[in-house]
Amino acid sequence: MTDDLAGLDGAFALVTGAGRGIGREIALSLARHGARAVAVNDYFADRAESVADEVRGFGIDAVALVGDVSDHGTALRLVDTAANAFGAVDILVNNAGNAGPLNGIGDRAPFWETGPDEWGPWLDTNLYGVLNCTRAVLPSMVESGSGRVVSVISDAGRVGEPDLAVYAAAKAGVAGFTRSIAKAVGRYGVTANCVACGYIDTPATSMLAQNPELLTRALRPYQIRRPGRPKDVAAAVTFLASPAASWITGQTYPVNGGYSMAQ
Ligand SMILES: NC(=O)c1ccc[n+]([C@@H]2O[C@H](COP(=O)([O-])OP(=O)(O)OC[C@H]3O[C@@H](n4cnc5c(N)ncnc54)[C@H](O)[C@@H]3O)[C@@H](O)[C@H]2O)c1
């Protein structure tokens, strides 16, 4: 690997939940910055295929990996399929996530009025999805003596959000998991980091962008008073996935327009 700031030096990357939004932009950024192939996961086949086609537009290889990463067996199968297509995964981006239906601001039921049936779906993808995919890629990374795991979490997991307690628990869990993994695999040349997003304008949050009154309220705590763009997140992920970030591990990088500044 070179120390080129922008170059991924022909790495093979797998991005989960890459069929739209932030994940799509990460897949395209990795393609643009020197990956040799990108595996595009999503549980919607049409989304995964469409982004894989966009990746191929950069003249590199791509494979669509259709499946739900919250299922352990499926995650193992997806990583196997990826490895059979293009060799062992060098970069895993755990992006697939779900903040639940967004109808407004402050209109979700308080935690004390919810039950385990509602918690499961958030924990499944946001936490177990990360554990499953990381479990699947680490053996070959450890064996080869290099690798990058970058997980997309949320400021909700760093500083808390009143209506998003379970989501925040899952995302904070990923940060703790990442620090532990970083300590376990650093000696094998593998790094693990998180990028913690503030409000990013994606299909998942489009109802905010479409409602000027809600948007103004949502942006009030942001020092840089615009929604984040998927590209803002992709830039940080691409850097952490690159050879240039080889001495950065176990960290959580906020990409949040100044929404929160303390850890
Ligand atoms: N948009 C924001 O404001 C924001 C803020 C903080 C954190 N995030 C995090 O960023 C990540 C991406 O968010 P987004 O806004 O782009 O979401 P999005 O809903 O626009 O896109 C997510 C994609 O992931 C796929 N997906 C979801 N669960 C999956 C699973 N179990 N297996 C496979 N594919 C799955 C979906 O089909 C979808 O195509 C998530 O982890 C989210 O929690 C987003």
The ligand as an SDF file (V2000), in Angstrom:
LIG
                    3D

 44 48  0  0  0  0  0  0  0  0999 V2000
  -29.5560   10.3990    7.0000 N   0  0  0  0  0  0  0  0  0  0  0  0
  -29.2120   10.8370    8.2320 C   0  0  0  0  0  0  0  0  0  0  0  0
  -29.5630   11.9510    8.6610 O   0  0  0  0  0  0  0  0  0  0  0  0
  -28.3480    9.9680    9.1150 C   0  0  0  0  0  0  0  0  0  0  0  0
  -27.9020   10.5240   10.3260 C   0  0  0  0  0  0  0  0  0  0  0  0
  -27.1090    9.7450   11.1750 C   0  0  0  0  0  0  0  0  0  0  0  0
  -26.7530    8.4560   10.7910 C   0  0  0  0  0  0  0  0  0  0  0  0
  -27.2160    7.9480    9.5950 N   0  0  0  0  0  0  0  0  0  0  0  0
  -26.8090    6.5710    9.2840 C   0  0  0  0  0  0  0  0  0  0  0  0
  -26.2930    6.5250    7.9730 O   0  0  0  0  0  0  0  0  0  0  0  0
  -26.5710    5.2480    7.3790 C   0  0  0  0  0  0  0  0  0  0  0  0
  -27.2480    5.4320    6.0440 C   0  0  0  0  0  0  0  0  0  0  0  0
  -28.4200    6.2330    6.2170 O   0  0  0  0  0  0  0  0  0  0  0  0
  -29.2390    6.8170    4.9810 P   0  0  0  0  0  0  0  0  0  0  0  0
  -29.8740    8.0790    5.4650 O   0  0  0  0  0  0  0  0  0  0  0  0
  -28.4080    6.8230    3.7500 O   0  0  0  0  0  0  0  0  0  0  0  0
  -30.3910    5.7010    4.8620 O   0  0  0  0  0  0  0  0  0  0  0  0
  -31.2870    5.2560    3.6150 P   0  0  0  0  0  0  0  0  0  0  0  0
  -32.5050    4.6390    4.1970 O   0  0  0  0  0  0  0  0  0  0  0  0
  -31.4680    6.3760    2.6430 O   0  0  0  0  0  0  0  0  0  0  0  0
  -30.4110    4.1170    2.9010 O   0  0  0  0  0  0  0  0  0  0  0  0
  -30.1030    2.9530    3.5970 C   0  0  0  0  0  0  0  0  0  0  0  0
  -30.0420    1.7830    2.6290 C   0  0  0  0  0  0  0  0  0  0  0  0
  -29.6930    0.6320    3.4350 O   0  0  0  0  0  0  0  0  0  0  0  0
  -30.5170   -0.4570    3.0790 C   0  0  0  0  0  0  0  0  0  0  0  0
  -30.6400   -1.3360    4.2480 N   0  0  0  0  0  0  0  0  0  0  0  0
  -31.2330   -1.0260    5.4330 C   0  0  0  0  0  0  0  0  0  0  0  0
  -31.1620   -2.0730    6.2670 N   0  0  0  0  0  0  0  0  0  0  0  0
  -30.5100   -3.0530    5.6060 C   0  0  0  0  0  0  0  0  0  0  0  0
  -30.1310   -4.3680    5.9520 C   0  0  0  0  0  0  0  0  0  0  0  0
  -30.4470   -4.8950    7.1330 N   0  0  0  0  0  0  0  0  0  0  0  0
  -29.4480   -5.1170    5.0390 N   0  0  0  0  0  0  0  0  0  0  0  0
  -29.1490   -4.5900    3.8190 C   0  0  0  0  0  0  0  0  0  0  0  0
  -29.5020   -3.3520    3.4370 N   0  0  0  0  0  0  0  0  0  0  0  0
  -30.1660   -2.5810    4.3180 C   0  0  0  0  0  0  0  0  0  0  0  0
  -31.8410    0.1640    2.6480 C   0  0  0  0  0  0  0  0  0  0  0  0
  -32.5740   -0.6900    1.7710 O   0  0  0  0  0  0  0  0  0  0  0  0
  -31.3830    1.4640    1.9710 C   0  0  0  0  0  0  0  0  0  0  0  0
  -31.2180    1.3090    0.5680 O   0  0  0  0  0  0  0  0  0  0  0  0
  -27.4070    4.4970    8.4150 C   0  0  0  0  0  0  0  0  0  0  0  0
  -26.5860    3.6570    9.1900 O   0  0  0  0  0  0  0  0  0  0  0  0
  -27.9860    5.6080    9.2760 C   0  0  0  0  0  0  0  0  0  0  0  0
  -28.3090    5.1590   10.5670 O   0  0  0  0  0  0  0  0  0  0  0  0
  -27.9970    8.6650    8.7650 C   0  0  0  0  0  0  0  0  0  0  0  0
  1  2  1  0
  2  3  2  0
  2  4  1  0
  4  5  1  0
  4 44  2  0
  5  6  2  0
  6  7  1  0
  7  8  2  0
  8  9  1  0
  8 44  1  0
  9 10  1  0
  9 42  1  0
 10 11  1  0
 11 12  1  0
 11 40  1  0
 12 13  1  0
 13 14  1  0
 14 15  2  0
 14 16  1  0
 14 17  1  0
 17 18  1  0
 18 19  2  0
 18 20  1  0
 18 21  1  0
 21 22  1  0
 22 23  1  0
 23 24  1  0
 23 38  1  0
 24 25  1  0
 25 26  1  0
 25 36  1  0
 26 27  1  0
 26 35  1  0
 27 28  2  0
 28 29  1  0
 29 30  1  0
 29 35  2  0
 30 31  1  0
 30 32  2  0
 32 33  1  0
 33 34  2  0
 34 35  1  0
 36 37  1  0
 36 38  1  0
 38 39  1  0
 40 41  1  0
 40 42  1  0
 42 43  1  0
M  CHG  2   8   1  16  -1
M  END
$$$$
